[in-house]
């Protein structure tokens, strides 16, 4: 399948849908990722804390695709926020992935109690300047966190990966991203076990367009300008999750799905001003 590409603020491009790899490990995990690449995914999203960078790199090699055809994203954990530790973290990721560069590197969480995410950001910018990273990015940053790294470095993140799904549509953050020229990327884009597949807004749109509720939600992301990162080990779902470009939701359908949002819509207590992930 041909996936539309978004242009980032640094001139690089990003597929409009990516593939999540959390918990995909060992031979089964490699096989799942190889199949995802075979059906058309071109962005694999991993992290140091997923403990599967070795498998991600191996999946890319086994796919037979050229390295430049597949984008790899990884994330620096909170325990590596000190400048030198961040540099070492990325260099270690490159060794595990067995690649000369990573397309996107995110700061996984700001970890404000640690208070060194600005230092980690400086390290990522320096690694970008060395050619080891194509695009420097963040995850779970609030407007205040974004302002801190931009003010310190003069460099705006290309992507901010945040929790986003119909129960938590992140309207304020998406507006901030639009103002700053940052692409919104969504983790848990279907809301996991809380996925509102039976909600009237989703089910009605699925029936109207002859698609699955999951496809409706992923298309909702795309029309809002968000890059969803779904994950599935099932080949049939991998394919349908990618097949969201042959139909279009009406504006009232998009609005009705967005209206499913609620103040307590987070999947867990993942407020970036409090949550710590070391």
Buried (B, 14 or more C-beta within 10 A) or exposed (E): EEBEEBEBBBEBEBBBBBBBBBEBBEEEBBBBBBBBBBBBBBBBBBBBBBEBBBBBBBBBBEBEBEBEEBBBBBBBBBBBBBBEBBBEBBEEBBEBBBBEBBBBBBBBBBBBEBEBBBBBBBBBBBBBEEEBBBBBBBBBBBBEBBEBBBEEBEBBBBBBBBBBBBBBBBEEBBEBBEEBEBBBBBBBBBBEEBBBBEBEBBBBBBEEBEBBBBBBBBBBBBBBEBBBBBBBBEBEBBBBBBBBBEBEBEEEBBEBBBEBBEEEBBBEEBEBEEBEBE
